[in-house]
């Protein structure tokens, strides 16, 4: 893991995953990807949907992204989340794990579609969540 720096926070991300983006970033791995950044508009879900549309505009439309939570656990540092995301444009469903933070409002969310990536990706999400540090 390496440290990714944002304007108001930093977080650990997989070292060998290339990234792109300015304010919000996407880090792309072999079986999953990570969205991380500050909440810049609306709710955290609206911001993530907008980032999905920005980075994957032929696959996602922000108005057609729906979140379903299996875990929504408040902790002293933020909210740990896990669940699935439905892409209304394609009808596909992706799994997610990560966290939402307050002060500053931010998100770190891993997404993947293959079931065999779950255990490894959930471990990465836990490591990133625990590494979150306000600057």
Buried (B, 14 or more C-beta within 10 A) or exposed (E): BEEBEBEEBBBBBBEEBEBEBEEBBBBEBEEBBBBBBBBEEEEBBBBBBBBBBBBEEEEBBBEBBEBEEEEEEEEEBBBBBBBBBBBEBEEEEBBBBBBBBEEEBBBBBBBBBEEEBBEBBBEBBBBBBBBBEEE
